């Protein structure tokens, strides 16, 4: 029961603190409203208590001041609810300045210290320079004037010393809340700046990588294609000789197409995100299509191909699966030693299908393995026949697989080869 009561009080305090807070407001504005709401709501009970006490003790004017402050607090909360934030703050500042000055002069109850809390709130919560200077100067004059006036012989009435101590303590609490807001705001700004700096660094790294890809990984194969076509056009090689190298040129064009496709898809994923449209997909036709495409390259490197258990149905976006298999097969061929084996094995546990693409090749070092799928770290190395790559393929694979509710992971040993596993939901 006590726990439930505390929980209800906590929920009520949260609702009061968020009166007038909406999603469209900046973090800065939300915090301003919440701090004012907390300060006002926290002062309701003391104002009610001391207002009643003052009326019972015959301190009618002081009780009336407490009542006006209470009504003013409720009015400010209502203004927040109606989204009239600037008006609420002006009412709070001017009403508080006037009423606390009056109570301090008439009853010498320590009300002048509220002017200091008011001054801190003014400095933190307002941005207009002229208004800040004017209202701050006025509050300082009021505070000094009260302190000078308190040494005069005039006394309208007094309150117990314990009341003065309470008022001073309450002022300190308000000041702590205001400074806490300022500290929280500064930390939030600092964190935001740090995150923005990290994003900028990542963008710069990505930009440099894109320029590197365009300057080297795209320029080189395009230059080779241009040179080959120039040789044919100038009749330096015969059509028969050209026919003999068409398979190699076709493979170069395919690599170029894959590189450009990876680059464009990765750029779009960074700018717009990835949207998956999964459907029931047959695995076998996709694998057969990719194997047929890479057959010349397999023959060139004298690689043996093994495909097992490909007759599975999976729930995936077909375009995404094509991209993933294309990149995994391309990498397996690229890093395989000549006359070795590339294998595609598929297994099902009744809930998901796991596709394993393995090679007997160079493998991956442990320090690279740890950051292989990280989108902010792009690493690429030459294949066993000096094939180039962009390092973007595996990042795309991870993003596309995760968007299809799947998993991708790898096992690799240097100079022994790698196995990439892709697990996707099985279609019934």
N, C-alpha and C positions, 0 to 999 in steps of 0.2 A: 504493500500500500504506500509506504513512504517513497519508494522508488518511482511508483506510478505518478505520485503527486509532483515529484521533482521533474519528471519527464514532461508533465503537463505545463508546469511553470516555465520550463525551458522552451517548449513550443510556443507558449504565449509571448515570451520575451522575444523570440525570433520573429513572430508576426508583427509585434509592435516595432521592432527595429527596422523592419522592411516596409513600413507604411510609406507609400509613394515611390518605392524603388521599382523600376521597370527595366526590362532587358535593353532598351534603347539607350540607357544612360551609360556614360563612361565609368570606369572603375573609380575615378576621382570623385565624380558626382555621387555615386552610390555610397561611398564611404562618408562623405559629408552628411548626407541625409541620415544614414544609420547612426552616426555619432550624435547628431542633434536629437534624433528620436530617443536614443538611449538616455541622454542627459535629461531630457524633458520627462520621460516616463519614470526615471529613477527619482525625480523630484516631486512626483505627485503625492506620495504618502507623507513625506515630511511637510509639504505645504498644507495638506489636509489636517495633519496632526497639530502643527503649530498654529494654523488658522483657527481651529476650534479652541485650542488652548488660549490663544490671545483674546478671543471673544469672551471666553469664560473668566479670564483674569481682568477684564475691563479694558484691554488694550485694543479698542475697536478699530482705530486707524491702522494699526499694524496687522490686525486680522483682515481688514479690508484689502491691504496690500497683498497679503498672502492669497486672498481669494482672486484678486485680479491677475496675479502671477499664474495661479492655477488655470483660470479661464484662458489666459494668453497661451499657456502651454498646449491646452486642448485645441485652441484655434490654430496653432502652428502645425500640429499633427493633421488637422483637417486640411490645411493649405497644402501640406505635403501630399495628402491623399488626392487632392484636386490638381496636383502637379504645378502648384504655384510656388516654386522653390525660392526665387529671389525675394518675393514679397514676404514669405515666411521668415527669411533670415533678417530682413529689415525690421519687421515687427519684433522679432526676438531681441535684436541689438538695441533698438531705441527704447522699447518698453523696459527691458532689463536695466538699461542705464538710468532711466528716470526713476523707476521704482526702487532700485537698490540704493540710489543716491538719497532718495527721500527717507528710506528706512534707516540708513546709516546716520543721517543728520538728526532725525527725530528721536531714534531709540538707541543710537550708538551700539548697534548689534553686530558690527563687523561686516555690514553690507558693502562697504567700500571695496572689500577684497574680491567681491564678485565682478567689479569693474576690471580687475586684472585678468580674471578668467575670460571676461568678455573681450578684452583686448587681444588675448591669444587666439580666440576663436575668429575674431575679425581678420587678424593677420593671415591665418591659415586658410580661411574659407572664402576670402574675397580677393579679386585680382585687379580691380580698377584702382589705379595708382592714386588719383585725386581723392576718391572716396576713402581709401585706406588711410591716407595722410590726415584727412579731415576728421574722421571718426576716431582714429587713434589719438590724435591731439586732444580732441574733446574729452575722451575717457581719461587721459592722463591729467588734464586740468581738473576734471571732476574729482579724481582720486586725491590730488594734491590739495584741492580746495576743502574736501571733507576732512583730511588730516589736519589742516590748519584750523578749520572751524571747530573741531573736536576739543581744541584747547581753550575755547571761549567758555564763558560762564553759562551760556544758554543750554538748558536741558529740558526737553519736552517730556521725556519719559526714558526709562532704562529697562533693560532685560537682564536676567541672571547671567553671570559670567559663563556658565555652562552653555548657554545659548550662543554666545560669541564663539566659544571653542568649537561648537558644532558647525556653525557657519563657516569658520575658517577651514575646518576639515572637509566640509562639502565643496568648498572652492578648490581645495587641493585635489580632490577627486575629479572634479570637472577638468582641471588643468591636465591631470594625468591622462584622462580620456582623450583630450584634444591632442596632446603630444604623442600619445599612443597611435592616434590616427595618422599623424604626420610621419611617424616612424614606419608604420605599416605601408603608407603610400610610397615612401622613399624606397623601401625594400622592393615593393612591387614594380616600381619604375626601373630600379637597378636590374631586377630579374628580367624584365621585358627587354631592356637594352642588351643584356647578355645573350638572350635568346635571339634577338635580331642580329647581333654580331655573328653568332654561330650560323644562322641562316645565310647571312651574307658571305661568310667564309665558304660554306657549302656550295652556294651559287657560283662563287668565283672558281672553286675547284672544278665544278661541273662545266663551267664555261671554258676553262682552260683545256679540259679533257675533250670537249666538243671540237675546239679549234685544232687540237692535236689530231683527232680522228679525221677531220676534214683535210688537214695539211698532209697527213701521212697515209693513214689506212684507206682513205678513199682515193687520194691522188695517185698513189702507186699503182693499184690495179687498173684505174682508168688510163694511166699512161701506158701500161703494158698492152691494153686493148687497142689504144690508138696506134701504137707502134706496129702491132700485128696487122691492123687494117691498112696502114700506110704501106707496108711491105707488099700486100696484095694489090692495092691500087696502083702502085708503081711497077708491078709485075716483077718484083725481086724474088718472089716465090711463086711457084706454079699453083693452080687450083688444086692439084693432087696433094701437094705438100701442105697447102692450107687446110685441106680436108683432114689430114692426119693430126693437125693440132686443134681441130674444132672442139674435141671433147675437153681438152684442157682450157680452151677459151670459154666454153660453156660453163665449166666449173668456176672459172674466174668471175664470170658474169653472175653466177649464182651466189658466190661469196660476196660480191659487191652488192647484190640485191639484198642479201641477208644483213649485211652491215648497215646499209641505208635504212632498211626496215627496222632494225633494232634501234638505230639512232632516232628515227622519227617517233617510234612508239615510246621510247624512253623519254624523249622531250615532251610528248603529249601527256605521259603519265605524271611528269613533274608539274605540268601546267594545269591539267584538267582532271587528273586522277584516272582510275581505271574502273570501268563498269562491266561486270560480267553478265552474260545471258546464257546460263547453263541449260543444257537439254540432254536427252538421252543420246549418247554418241557411241558408235561402234569404233573400237580401238584398232582393229585389224586393217581396215582400208587406209587409215591415216598413216600407220606405220609402213604399210606397203608402198604408199605414195612417196614417203620420205626416203625409203630404202632405194627405190627406183631412181630417185633424183640424185642420190649420192653414189650410185653404182660405179660410175667412171672413177671417182676418187678412191673408192674401195679397191678397185682393180689396180689403180696406179700405185697404191701403197701395199698391194698384195695382202689385203686384210681379209680375214675370214669372218663371216657374219653368222651369228646364231640368234634366232628369234623363237621364243617359246611362250606359249600361253597367251597369245595376243587376241584370242577370241573372247573378249570381255566387253561388257557394256558399262559405260561410266557416265556419271552426271557431271558435265563440264561444258564450258563454252568451246565449241569446236575450233574456232579461230585461235583461242588461247592455247589449246592443246597443241595445235600445229606449230605455233611459235616455240613452245617449250620443247617439243620433240626435235624440232629443227635445230635448236641451239644445243641440246644435249648430244644429239648424234653428230653434229658438226664438231663439237669439242672432242668427243670420243675419237673421231677420225683424225682430228688435228693433232692430238697428243699421243696417239698410238704409235708404237714402234712398227716399222715395216715387217710384214709377214706375221703379225700377231692377230689377236681376236677381238672383235667388238660384239658384245652380246646385249640383246634386249629380252628381258624375262619379266613376265607379268604373273602376279599371284593375287588371289582374292581370299579374304577371310569372311566373306558373306556380307560385310558392311562397307568395305572399301577395297579398291584395287590398287596395288602397288606396282609401279613400273620401275624396273631397275635397268639403267643403261650403264654398262661397264666396259672398260677398256684395259688393255695391258700396255701401259705406256709410262710416261714420265712421272705421273702422280703429282701431288700437291704438297708443298712443305707445310709444316704445322703452323707457322706464323701467318702464312697466307690463308690457310684453311679457316682460321678463326674469324677472318673478316671477309670471307668469300662472298656472302650474300648481302653485306651491308651496302645500302644505297649511297652512302656518302664516301665510300672508299672504292676507287676504281683501279683494279690491277689487271694487267694483261701481260702475257708472255708468248714467245714464239713457239710454234708447234715443232714436231720432230722433223718436218721438211721446211722449216722457217716460215710456216704460215702465220700471217698476221691476224690479230683480233682486236676488238675494241674494249673488251672487259665489261660490256654492258649486258651481254646475253644472260648471264646467271642472275643479275639483279632483276631483269625483266621476268625471268622464270619464277623467281620467288614472289614477286608482286602479283603476277597472273595466277599462280597456283593458290596463293592465300586468298585472292578475290573469289576463287572457286571453292572455298572451304576445304582446301587441301593442305598438304605439307610437302616440303622438299628438304632433303638432307643428303649428306655425302659421307662416304668412307674413302679414305685415300692414304696411300703409302708411297713415299718417294721411290721412283724407279721400278715400282711394281704395278701402278695403275690406280684408277679411281672407279667408284661405283656411285652414281647419282640415283637416289630413290625419290619417286614422286608418288604420293598417296592421294587418291581422289575418291569421292563417294561413289559407290557402286550403284548403277541403275538397275532397277528390277523390271 
